[in-house]
């Protein structure tokens, strides 16, 4: 029988982070810190100071506690419990918990579609927001960010890593590159050239030459999305999206009937802005952009390459067209093909 060696939960987690740090990206490691951090907090509340005593029943109690305490849906609970299972399995390898304890970490079983988020910035909303920014805050930081995310469908991390030198003004494209300090999610596989439309280039030109703060980041790079302090932080980009996608910002009206003088979502920080029922995250803009490109009959393989997402993931997680829309697009395609054949003969 394996002899367990007493160890505090926090100490075990520190060893885990050191081990995993060489295997995963910094973003993944940060996500694990966040998720398992709740487990460490629970251990402290339960006065668990030695993982040797951890049991399957306690792991179940933690799952119920976390679900209620965080008001989490099934997808979030599964994500956190799956990460905990990885941690517990590692603890087995250092004789910190009983053998096979990770098998007792139970995650919710998801129904088909449960793991697909429906949050999306629609075409109509995107165009209203961009029209507002064009009229009243032309070539501002917010305008550039929202326009880039919508027209390219790029991830917020990709936008964060762009430099001024990545923009080719003459040939109208962005060169997306993986760098150690600003990594891409798919690393070198995420590198690509992204063509830009003339209006987006005009906005970028005016931002770079007239509005962009002339600052550099810690590496001396000229961030495309810069602040007076250097490269704008990713949290700043996310907060900007949440703030800007509140309907009251670009319509001066609330579709939810809230009093604009007292609404808790009107404070200009990410946490408050996200309380708005209509504000969305940067990923919802990406999802909306991909869906819009597909409704414009851009081939799936082209969208897949431009947005750096596999066709399979695109179809499952990003394509939010209704079945009726897909049917009408197929109908128009077949009618166009039929007309073309008729003209040839």
N, C-alpha and C positions, 0 to 999 in steps of 0.2 A: 504493500500500500504506500502511495506517495506521501512523504512527510512534508507538510506545509510549513512555510517559513512566515512568521508574523510580519505583516506590512500594513501601513496606514494607506487608505484609499488615495490620498493625495500623492504619496510617495510612489505608489504603483503607477499612477497616471503620469507622473513626471518621467518615469522610465519608459512608459509607453510612447510619450511624445518624442523622446529622444530616439527611440527605435524607428518610429514611423516617419520622422522628419526626413530621413534619407530616402524614403520610398514614395512619398506623395508630394503634391504641390503645396505651396504655402496656403492657398485658399482652402484646400481640403483639410489641412491640419487645423486651420482656424475654425472650420466648421465642426471638427471633432472636439476642439476645446469648448465650443459653445454647447454642443449637445451633451457631452459627458460632464460638463460643468454642473448641469442640473442634478445629475446623479451624485456628484460629490457633495452638493448642497443638501441633498436628501440624506446621505450618509451622516452628515454632521447633525442634522435634525434628529436622526434616529440614534445618535451616539454610537455609530458603527466606526470603531477605530482600528479594526483588524479585519481585512478581507477574508481571512481564513474562516470566519464564522458565517460568511454570506451563504444564503440558501435560495433555492428556487422559489419558495413562498415569498421571501423578501423581495426578490426581483419582480414578482407579480404585484406585490404591494406598491413597489416603486412605479410600475407602469400605470396603475390606477391613480396614484398620487399625481404623477406628471400629467396625465390626461386631464384631470380635473383642475389642477393648479394652473396649467397653461392654457386651459380651454382649447385643446388641440383637436383637430379633425383626425380621421383615420390615417391620412397620408403622412401628416406630421408625426404622429405617434409611431408609425412604422419606421420612418426615417430615423427617429431618435433611438428606438429599440434596436434596430439593425446595427447602428453605430455602437451601441452599448454591447451588443453581442460580440462584435469584433474586439472590443476592449477586454471583455471577460475571457474570451478565448486566448488573448495575449497573456492575461493574468494566469491562466492555466500553465502556460509555458514557463513561467518563472515561479511556479509552485506557490502562488498567492491565494488561489481559490481551489475548491475541490475539483477533481477531474470531471470533464464533460459538463461543467456547470453552464457553459454557453448554450447548450442544447435546451436549457430551461428558460432562456430568454425568449419570450413569445411575442411575436409581432402580429398586429391585426392582419387578417387576410383581406385584400382589397378586391372589390368587385370591378368588373370591366368598366374603365372610364374614370375610376376613382382617382387615379394618379395623373389625370389630365386636367391641368388648370384651365379655367374658362375666362380668366381675366384677359381682356384684350382692348387695345385702343383701336376703335373702328375708324374706317376711312373718313367718315363725315366729321367725327370729333377731331381727328388729326388735322384735317384741312381747316377747320374752324380755328383751332389753336395756332396753326402756322400762319393763317391769314392775320390773326390778331398780332402775333409777334412781328410779322412783316410790316404791319402798319404802325405799330406803336413802339417796338423795341428792335428795330431792324439791325441785324448783324451784331446783336448782343451775345454774351456768353450763352444765355438761355436759348436764344434763337438758333444759334449754331448747333448746340447740343441736340435739341429736339429735332431739328431738320436732319442732322446726320443720322440719328437713331432711326427716324422714320424712313428716309429715302434709301438707306443702306441695309437696314435690319440688323446691324451689327450689335454685338453684346456690349454692355456698358464697360466691361473690362477692356475690350478692344478700343473703344473710343478713348478711354483713359490713357492708353499707351501710345496714342498717335503723336507724332512730332510734326512741326511745321514742314520739315524737310521731307516728310512722307507724302506731302501733297504736291502733285505735278499739275501746275496751273495750265501749262500749254496743252497737255494731252488729256486733261480733265480726269484724273483718277487718284485714288489713295493707295499707297503701298502699305499693307498691313504686315508688320514684322514681329516675330517673337524675340523678346529681349529678356535678359535675366531679371532686371528690375521691374519690367512691365510685361510679364508673361502672358501669352495667349492661352486660353483654356485647352486647346488642342496642340499647343506648342508649335513646332515647325509645320505640322500638318494644317495649322490655321493660317499660315502665311498665304497671302493672295493679293491680287490687284482688284480694286473695286472701282468700276466706272461711275462717274458722277454726271448728273444732268447739268445743263448750263446755269439754271437758277441757283442750284446748290453751290456751284463754283463761284458765282457772283457774290453770294452771301459770305463764303469763305474768304474770298479776296478782300472784301470790305472789312471783315473781322480782323484779318491778319495785318492789313495796312493801316487801319484807322482805329480799331477798338481793342485789339488784343494787348494785354499788359506785357511789356517788354521784359520778361523775367525768364529765368532758367531754373530747372530743377537741381537737385543735389548733385547730379552727374554732369551738369552743364548742358543738358539737352533742352531744346526749345519746344516745350509741350504745345501742341495745337490748342488744347483746352487748358489755358493757363489762368492763374490768378496773380495778384501782385506778389504773392509769396512763392510762386513757382507752379509746378504741375498741380492742377486741382485734384483733390482727393476723390477716390471713388465714392465715398459717402456724400461728398458734395454733389456729384453727378446724380446720385440716386435721390437725394433730397430735392434737387432742382426739378426732377421729373415729377415727384409726388406733388410739389408745390404748383407746378405749372399745369398739371392735368386736373386740378380742381375747377369745375365748370364756372364757379363764381369769378375766377380770375380772368377768364376771357369772354364771359357773357354777362357778368355783373348780376347773375341770377343763380338761385339754388334750385335745382330740379327736385330736391328732397324736402323743400318747404322749411328749411332752417332759417333762423334769424341771423343775417350776416353780421349783426352787431355783437352777437353772443356765441356764435358757432365755435366749438372747441377745435375745429379743424383749420381755423384761419391763422393760427400762429405759424410763422414761417420756419418751421423745422420739420424734419422728416417724420418724426413720431406723431406730431399733431396733424400734419398734412395728410398722412396716411389714414387718419380717422375719417376723412371724407369718403362717402360711399362711392364716389365716382373717380377719385384719384387712382392712378395705377402706377405700377413699378416699371422700370426700364424694360424688363422682360416682356411685359404686356405690350409695349411698343414694338418690340421685336416680333412678337407673335402676330400683332396686327399688320405689321409691314409684310411679313411673309404671306399672310392670308391675302392681303391686297395685291401683291405681285401675282399670286396664283389666280385671282379673279380677273386679272388683266391678261390672262392667257400666257403668262411667262412660263415656259416649260419647267417642270419640276426639277430636272437636272441642272438647269440654269440657276434657279432659286437656291438649290442645294449648294452649288459651288459658290455663289455670291455671298450667302449667309453662313457658309461653313457649318453645315448640318447635313447629316446623312439623309437620304431619301426616306428611310424607314422611320427615323426619329421625326422628320418633318411631317410625315403623314399622320403619325400617332399624336404628336404633341403640339404642332404648330398650325396645321391646316384646319382653320375653323369655319371653312365654307359650309353652308347648309347643303343638304342633299339636293334641294331644289336648285340651288345655284350651280352645283356641279352638273346637274342634268341639263340646265339651260346652256351651260358652256359647251357640253358635248353636242347638244342639238345644233348650236351655232357653228361649231366646228364641222359637223357632218354636212350641214347645209352649204357652208362655204366650199367644202371639198366637192360637193355635188355640182355646184355652180361652176366651179373651175373646170371640171371634166366636161360640162356642157359647152363651155366657151371654147375648149380645145377642139371639140368635134363639130 
